[in-house]
């Protein structure tokens, strides 16, 4: 069974099916009588659309550049494959897509118009016979076509006049409704005006009463304002008295605080005096004990005596007086001997002091001589080390060139020392890089400007130390093509991953330098240099 079109509105198109006849490949639809199926509606173009086969039993609809468009399921199309159940619309006329059941319109001039539908025939049993299939006429005459066109124009004119008449009736009805509404509004306005007059009279009476009430309230308010003014004046006087009391209380509090502070100071002084007295007493007792001990050693164990009874302070002073008397008695015995032999003792002491001073001067002179010798030895050692380093580098260079030479054993320790110095230089280079990162982080901070200056100065001092020892930085320019000759000077890096600033080392390979991560360092100059650190770069490989 094939797909075909069935009119949706039989009033404007007689019932029947439109399909491609057997042996045919397409059917044209339009208002012109030359179409395979004529849809004689003014909105439909003379040749509106085309139906054609698509596969086995399939059907396609094509728009033939119509004025009002061809639609499938409400969507305007140029070409669309149809399925059962689709709704096709040519301008204003709609058709449904169904499967044919034998009632198929075919032929060369199928006609459809907006004329009234044909009444169905009634069978002798009183049942309505089914709609007949639309027959295919041989072709309308020119007179029939003109009459049909004139009839269609008259019907359209009549439809326009009927629409105008309906519009005029609707306008008249609206005017009548508006007139009745205006009358009702006028009557309601008269009633509202009467009510408004009554309300106005009542409002005037109420307003007069309210004015009398306002006058009474105003008098009462004035009375209360006078009372309030008197209360405010009394409150002001009370506030002044309260302020005076607060000032007196504050002064008394200050005085009490001062007296409390003075009392605390006095108590502290008393405690300090008591502590000083106890300390003085303890020191005095200890001093007397030492004097008594010394006196016993001096006199051979004779105690100076003294009364231990009575007050503790009196006992101390009594003990002191006894000890002073005993010392004075011994000094009286020593005085004649001192006068007789004292000058010789003083001369011996002076002589010994002069000898000690001469010995100190001699030691100072010898120390200065040793320092001078040490400085001279240090300079000589530096000169010897420089010569040895040059010899070692020359020997290493000759060894790399394939020349066998004998290196004295005394140079081995110097080579080890040289390697140790290179390790120290490498550590200094790492410190310079770390300081460079710190200086860069503090460069734009006003808060850490002093730290930035100190770090910069320290970084400069480290760079100067490296420069004084022959350590110089070097770079490989961006865009340089790496060759095996640069293997010892360049280290290739790659990033560890996306979004990270860390790198990892890669084996050397040819490529173009795209970025220099860190510059390198070398020691010595000319052909006899040593690489302390390679230049770290990113590259683009050749052919990538």
Buried (B, 14 or more C-beta within 10 A) or exposed (E): EBBBBBBBEEEBBBBBBBBBBEEEEEBBBBBBBEBBBBBBBBBBBBBBBBBBBEEEEEBBBBBBEBEBBBBBEEEEBEEBEBEEEBEBBBBEBBBBBBEBEEBBBBBBBBBBBBBEEEEEEEEEEEEEEEBEBBEBEEEBEEEEBEEBEEEBEEBEEEEEEEEEEEEEEEEEEEEEEEEEEEEEEEEEEEEEEEEEEEEEEEEEEEEEEEEEEEEEEEEEEEEEEEEEEEEEEEEEEEEEEEEEEEEEEEEEEEEEEEEEEEEEEEEEEEEEEEEEEEEEEEEBBEEBEEBBEEBEEEBEEEEBEBEEEEEEEEBBEBBBEBBEEBBEEEEEEEEEEEEEEEEEEEEEEEEEEEEEEEEEEEEEEEEEEEEEEEEEEEEEEEEEBEEBBEBBBEBBBEEEEEEEEEBEEEBEEBBEBBEEBBEEBBEBBEEBBEBBEBBEEBEEEEEBEEEBEEBBEBBEEBBEEBEEBBBBBBEBEEEBEBEEEBEEBBBBBEEEEEEEEEBEEEEBEEBBBEEBEBBBBBBBEEEBBBBBBBBBBBBEEEEE
